[in-house]
Amino acid sequence: MPAALNPYALIRRIIVAALTGTLPDEYRDDSVSILTQALAAPDDDVRAMAVIGLGELGTSVASAVVPALTGAIHDGCDQVRRRAVRSLGDLGDAALPALPHLISALRDPVTCVRLEAMATLGRLGPDAEPAIPYLVALLSDEETRVRTVAASTLKKIGAECIPYLVEGMADPDAILRERAALLLGHLRATSDDAVEALLEALSDYDEDVRAAARRALELIEE
C-alpha cells in the first residue's frame, strides 16, 4: 500500500516532522485535521499514534489539539487514553479546558491511566484545584502507587489543598487521615483549622495517624 494511503505511515511522517522541526507552519492545520480524523480509525495503534502526533504539534495549535485529545480520554483503548492524558500534560496551561475530563480520568478502570491523569493535574498546579477532592479520596486507594502519586500531586497543587486535607482528617478511613496529616505537614499548613485538626489527631485511636500528626506538627514548626 502506498504511504499516502497508509494512515499509520502518514501519521508517523507527521510525528517525525514535528519532532525534528521540519514541519512547515502552513501544514500544521492540515496535520491536525489528519490526526484528528485518525482518532476515528478502527485500529488501536493508529489512534494511539495519532494522539502522539497531536501532542507533538505543540501549543501553537492547542485550540484545535486540546478538543481532539480531550475526546481521546474516553477512547475504548487504554493505551490511547493514557497517551491522550500524557499529551495534554505536555501542553501545560493550554490543557485547562480539558480539566473536567482529566478529573474523570481519575476514575479510569486502568491504573496507568489514573496515574497519568494525576501527573498531568500536578503539572497544572493550583489551576487543578477542582480535582483536589477526588485526589484526596485517592489517598486511601487500595493500590500503593495510586496513594503515593495522589499525595505527590496534591503537594504540587499546593496550598489550595489545605482546606480539603483538613476535612480529610475527619474521614473514617485511617489511611486517609494519616496521609492527610502528613501532607498538612509537608505543606506547612499553619492555619488554625489545620493545626487544630492535627492536635486532635494526636489522640486518634490509630497509632499511625497519631504518629503522622506528630510528624506534621514537627514539620510545621521547623
C-alpha positions in Angstrom: 0.0 0.0 0.0 1.5 3.4 -0.9 2.5 5.5 2.0 0.0 8.2 1.1 -2.8 5.7 1.5 -1.5 4.2 4.7 -2.7 6.2 7.7 -0.1 4.8 10.0 2.8 5.8 7.7 1.3 9.2 7.2 0.9 9.8 10.9 4.5 8.6 11.5 5.7 11.2 9.0 3.9 14.0 10.7 5.3 13.0 14.1 8.9 12.8 12.7 8.5 16.2 11.1 7.1 17.7 14.3 9.9 16.2 16.4 12.6 17.4 14.0 11.2 20.8 13.5 10.8 20.2 9.7 7.0 20.5 9.6 6.2 23.9 7.9 3.9 26.1 9.8 1.5 26.2 6.9 1.0 22.5 7.2 0.2 22.4 10.9 -3.6 22.9 10.5 -3.8 20.2 7.8 -1.7 17.9 10.1 -4.1 18.5 13.0 -7.0 17.6 10.7 -5.4 14.4 9.5 -4.5 13.3 13.0 -8.0 14.2 14.4 -9.6 12.1 11.7 -7.3 9.3 12.5 -8.7 9.2 16.0 -11.8 7.6 14.5 -9.8 4.8 12.9 -10.7 1.2 13.9 -7.1 0.3 14.6 -6.0 1.0 18.2 -2.4 1.5 17.1 -3.4 4.2 14.5 -5.4 6.0 17.2 -2.6 5.8 19.7 -0.1 7.2 17.1 -2.5 10.0 16.2 -2.6 11.0 19.9 1.2 11.2 20.0 1.2 13.3 16.8 -1.3 15.7 18.2 0.8 16.2 21.3 3.9 16.8 19.3 2.3 19.6 17.3 2.6 21.8 20.3 0.8 24.7 21.9 0.8 26.8 18.6 -2.3 24.8 17.6 -3.6 24.0 21.0 -7.1 25.4 20.3 -7.6 22.5 17.8 -5.4 19.9 19.5 -7.0 20.1 23.0 -10.5 19.2 21.9 -9.2 16.2 20.0 -7.1 14.9 22.8 -10.0 15.5 25.3 -12.2 13.2 23.2 -9.4 10.6 23.2 -9.5 10.5 27.0 -12.7 8.5 26.6 -11.4 6.1 23.9 -12.1 2.4 24.4 -8.4 1.6 24.3 -6.4 2.2 27.5 -3.2 2.9 25.5 -5.0 5.7 23.7 -6.5 7.1 26.9 -3.1 7.0 28.7 -1.3 8.8 25.8 -4.1 11.4 25.5 -3.8 12.3 29.2 0.0 12.5 28.9 -0.1 14.6 25.8 -2.5 17.1 27.5 0.0 17.4 30.3 2.7 18.3 27.8 0.6 21.2 26.7 0.7 22.9 30.1 -1.9 25.6 30.8 -3.3 25.2 27.3 -4.8 21.9 28.6 -7.0 23.6 31.2 -10.2 23.4 29.1 -9.8 19.6 29.4 -9.8 19.7 33.3 -13.2 18.1 33.8 -12.2 15.2 31.6 -8.9 14.8 33.3 -10.8 14.6 36.6 -13.0 11.9 35.1 -9.8 10.0 34.2 -9.0 9.7 37.9 -11.8 7.1 37.9 -10.5 5.2 34.9 -10.5 1.4 35.4 -6.9 1.1 34.3 -4.3 2.1 36.9 -1.8 3.6 34.4 -4.4 6.0 33.1 -5.2 7.2 36.6 -1.5 7.7 37.3 -1.0 9.7 34.1 -4.1 11.8 34.9 -2.6 12.6 38.3 0.7 13.5 36.8 -1.0 15.9 34.3 -3.1 17.5 37.1 0.1 18.0 39.1 1.7 19.9 36.2 -1.3 22.2 36.1 -0.5 23.2 39.7 -3.0 25.4 41.6 -5.2 25.6 38.5 -6.2 22.0 39.1 -8.0 22.9 42.4 -11.3 21.4 41.2 -9.6 18.0 41.2 -8.5 18.2 44.8 -11.5 16.4 46.4 -11.0 13.5 44.0 -7.3 13.3 44.7 -7.8 13.4 48.5 -10.2 10.4 48.1 -7.4 8.5 46.3 -5.2 8.8 49.4 -7.0 5.7 50.6 -6.9 3.8 47.3 -6.1 0.1 47.7 -3.0 0.5 45.4 0.1 1.9 47.0 1.2 3.5 43.7 -2.0 5.4 43.4 -1.9 6.6 47.0 1.7 7.8 46.6 1.2 9.6 43.3 -2.0 11.2 44.6 -0.1 12.6 47.6 2.7 13.9 45.3 0.1 15.5 43.0 -1.6 17.3 45.9 1.8 18.7 47.0 2.3 20.1 43.5 -1.1 21.7 43.5 -0.1 23.4 46.8 -1.8 25.4 49.5 -5.2 25.2 47.8 -5.3 21.6 49.1 -5.1 22.5 52.8 -8.9 23.0 53.5 -9.7 19.7 51.8 -7.0 17.9 53.8 -8.3 19.3 57.0 -11.7 17.8 56.0 -9.8 14.6 55.3 -8.6 14.5 58.9 -12.2 13.6 59.9 -12.6 10.8 57.4 -13.5 7.3 58.8 -10.6 5.8 56.9 -7.4 5.8 59.0 -5.1 5.6 55.9 -6.7 8.8 54.5 -6.3 10.5 57.9 -2.7 9.5 58.1 -1.9 10.7 54.6 -3.8 13.9 55.1 -1.9 14.7 58.2 1.5 14.2 56.6 0.5 16.4 53.7 -0.6 19.1 56.0 2.9 19.0 57.5 4.7 19.0 54.1 2.5 21.9 53.0 3.5 23.8 56.2 -0.2 24.3 57.0 -0.2 26.9 59.7 -3.9 27.9 59.6 -5.8 27.5 62.9 -8.1 24.8 61.4 -5.1 22.7 60.2 -3.2 22.9 63.4 -6.3 22.2 65.5 -7.1 19.1 63.3 -3.5 17.9 63.8 -3.7 18.4 67.6 -6.9 16.5 67.8 -5.3 13.7 65.8 -2.7 13.3 68.5 -5.4 11.3 70.4 -6.6 9.4 67.3 -7.3 5.7 68.0 -5.0 4.7 65.2 -1.3 4.7 66.1 -0.2 5.6 62.5 -2.4 8.6 62.4 -1.1 9.8 65.8 2.5 9.4 64.5 1.7 11.3 61.3 0.1 14.1 63.2 3.2 14.4 65.4 5.5 14.5 62.4 3.3 17.0 60.7 3.4 19.4 63.6 7.2 19.0 63.7 7.4 19.9 60.0 5.2 23.0 60.6 7.4 24.1 63.4 10.7 23.7 61.5 
